[in-house]
Amino acid sequence: MLADLLTKHEKILAECAIAERLRRQPGIELHPTLYNTPLIYGPEAARRSMVSLYEEYLATAKEAGLPLLLTAPTWRLDPLRVAAAGVPTSINADAVDFLREVRGDRAQPVLVGALLGPKNDCYRPDLAPDSAEAEVFHAIQVNELASTAADFLLAQTLPSVAEALGVARAIASTGLPYILSFCAGADGHVLDGTPLPQAMAFIDEDPVLARPPVGYFVNCTHPRFLLDRYAPGSLPRLIGIQANGSSKDVSKLDGSGATEADPVAEWTRAMLELHEKHAVPILGGCCGTELSHMRGLADLD
């Protein structure tokens, strides 16, 4: 289904921030390690607030007549964190079921994927596991998610190419299409220092990898970082970006007590420029983005 969407549509929307938007809402408390995921169980007011954010994005895509990618809130739901949090061991499957229920039976093309995150800090490539360790670590959650009705897997906020390769090897043995998304810095490189073209080629050409990803994303970055670094045509395997609302380097945003964002119109222009110059079809948001950003991408504002 994912490959079919990419063949048929030049522009596809992806969700903008969910957890970060919820964090800013009064009366909502996110879990210290699982963030917004436990809200699928309640309290009801918080659950409803999360549902309303997904519904905003669904309504925007419908109004624009564009496909939409949503992802269940399963980021970093590995067995150790799930056990330590004392939540149901079925939380990965429950989160996918939750979002499929939110999507409902819609005529517009909406795919529901599931997220994986890095083992450690997404902004600390020095803490990332090597490929072999990453494959073993991520395999349990990968297999849990592969047994759900998720349409695809998205391994997001990966700070190192080595960990990304391990995740890819774990997912490749399943039948699900998948995407790898790197955290990229102001130099347009993966946070471990690898230029994007080399990072993508390294994984695509791995002799052990049974099945390459459908394509690659970048996230926790700004489109200008790629526009300023790479010539058109140099990122043929880049199929998506979920960009921060701020053009500050992620190292300057990490740990900030306040959400920072550039004017939405400026952000939108840069995103659409990346879409046009590099033929990046899937456009969405990360930290500091909200409904106005998606509406800009959809050409509704």
N, C-alpha and C positions, 0 to 999 in steps of 0.2 A: 504493500500500500504506500509506503513512504517513497519508494523508488518511482512508483506510478505518479505520485503528486509532483515529484521533481521533474518528471518528463512532461507533464501537462501544464504546469503553471510556472510563469516567470517570477512571480512574487508569492510568498507564503509567509503568513504571520506566525510568530511564536510568542508565547506569553511574556509579559514583563514581570517585574518583581511581585512575588506573593508574600514571602516571609517578611521582607523589609517593609512592605506596606502595612502588614498586620502589626508589626512591631511599633508603628507610629500611631496605632489606634488606641484611644484611651480604654482602659479596662481589659485589655488583652495581654496576657503574659505568655511569652514563648518559653518552651522547655529549654534548659541550659545547654543540652547537647542534641536534642532531636528537633528543636526549633518549633515550627508550626505543625509538624506531623501529628502529634497527639491530639490536636484539635479536631481531627476527624471523629473522635469519640465524644467530644464535648469540652467544656460546657456549651450548651446549645447556642447561646448568643455568639460566642466566638466561632463556633462551627459555621453558623449562618453568615458571619462576616467573611469568612474565608470563601464560602460558596459564592457570595455576592461578587467577589473579585474575579473569580473564574467566569461568572455569568457576564460581567462587563466585557471581558475579552471575547467571549462567545458572541455577544450582541454586536460588538464592533466588527468582527470578521464577517458576520452575516450581513451587516449593513454595507460593507465594502465589497461583498461578493468574493471574498478571498478564503483560501484554506487556512486552517489554524492548527498549530501543534501545541498541545498542552502536556504537561508532565506531572504525574503523581508525585506528591511530596515524600519521596523515598531517599533523599540525599543522605548518605552516610548512615543508613540503617543497617549496619553490619551487626552480626550476632553479639559482639561484645558490648556495643553501645545499647542495643535493644535490651539485653539482659540487665545491664547496669541501671537502665531507666525504669525497669519494672513494668513495662507495657506489654500487651499481648504479643506473643511470639509470631502471631499472624499479621503483624502490623504492615509488613511490605504488601502482602496480598490485600489487606483491608484498605490501604491507601489507594491502590489501583482501582479497587471496586468503588471506593468513594468517588473518585474522579470520573469513572465511567458512568456512575449514576448522575453526576452533575451534567455531564455531556448529554445524556439521554439519547433519544432516537432522533437525531437531527438530520435534515436533508443536506445541509452544507457539509463539505468534507472537513471533519475534525478528527485528528488522530490523538489518542491518549497514550503517551509513553510513560516510562518510569526512569527515575534518576538514580545514578550512582555518583558518589563523591570520592575524593582522595582519602587515603588511609589517615593522613595527618593534615596539618595546616595547608590550606590551598594556596597560601602566599609564601610558603617556605619549601622551596624545592630541595633544600639540603636535608629535610626530614622525610622526603619521599622514599618509599621502598624501591629496590631494584625490580627488574621485570619478573624474576622468578618468585620473589616474595609477594609482589603485587598480584600475580596470577592466583596464588594460593589464597591470599587474604580475601580477594574480591569474589572468588568462585562461589562461595556459599550464598551471598546475596544475589549474585547473577543468576544462580540456579533457582532461587526462590522467585525472582522476578520473571524468569523465563517460564515458570509454571503458571503465571497469571495470564489474564487476557490483554496485557499491554501490547500496543501495536509496534513499539520499538523501544530500545534502551538508549539513554543519553548519559554518558559518563562525563560529568561536568566539573569545571574548576580544577582541571588537572594541571599541576605546576611543573611536571617533569615528563619528558618523553619516555623515560624508562618505565615509570608507573603506567603511563598510557598504554605502552606495549603490553604490559602484564594484564591490564584490564581487557585489552582487545583479544588476547589469547584466551582469557576466561570466557568472554562472550562468544567468540567465534565458534565454539562447540555447540552453541544453542542454535535454534532456527530463527531467532529474532534479528531483524535488521538493527543496526546500531550506529551511533554517532559518537565520536570522541571530541570533546571540547576543551581546549587549552586556555588557561589563564595567560594573557599576553600583557607585556609591559609597554611602556612608552616607546621603546625601541622597536616594537612590532615583533619581538621575539617571545617564545615561550619563556616563562620565568626562570627556567634553568639555563637560559642563554642561547637556546637553539633557534635559529631562524625558522619561521613557519614552513617554508617549502621543504627544507631539510627534515623537519620534524615529521611532516606528513609522508614524505618519501621513505623515511626510515621505517615507519610502521607498515606502509603499503608493501614494501619490498622484503619484509621479514620472512625468511624461509620457513619458519615454524608456524606462522600464522595461517590458519586454515581458511579464513575468510576475512577480507579487509572490511573496514567500515564503509557504509554508504557514502560517507564524506566526513568532513571535519567542521567544527565550530570554533570560534573564540568567544570568550566571555570575560566579565570583570575587566573590560578594557574599553577603549573609545575608538570609534571608526577612524578618527583622524590619525591614530597611531599607525594604522595599516596603510592609509592613503599616503602618508608622508614617507613610508618606507618602501613600498612595493609597487612596481610598474604594472599596469594592466596586463593581464594574461599570465602573471607569475604565480597566481594562487588558484590553479584550476580545480583543486580538490577542496577548496573552502566553500562550503555550501550554506553556512549560516553564521550569524553573529548575534549574541545577546549582550548588548553593550551597556556599560555604566552610563548614568546620566551626566556624570562629571568627566571633564577632560583631564583631570588630575591623574597622575600615576597612581596605580592601585596601592603602592607602598605608602603614599601620603594619605590615602583614604582609610586604610585598615586601622581599626581602633578608634576612628573618629566618633565622637559622641553625637554628631548631627549628620543628617543626610545632606549630601551636597549634590547639586545638579546645575548644569549650564542651562541657558534658556532653551526651551523645548524646540523652538524653531531652528536654532543653530544645530542642535543634536540631530534633528530630523534631516536637515540638509546634508549633513555629513554621512548619515546612514544611507540616504538615497544615492549619494555620490558613490559610495562603496558598492551599492547594489548595481549601479549602472556601469562603473568602470571595471569592476571585477566580477560581474555577473553572479553576485552572491544572492541567491533567491530567498533564503529564510532570514527574516528580520524580526528581532525581538529585543527585550530589555533585560537589564540586570539591576544592580543596586542603583537607587535613586531614580528609577523610572516608574511610571504609573500609566493610567488610562490615557492621559493626554499624549504620551509618547506613542502608544500604539495607534491612536487615532491619526497622529501625524504620519506614521508609516503607511497607514491605510489611505492617505490622502483625503481624510474626512474633515480636517481642520484647515 
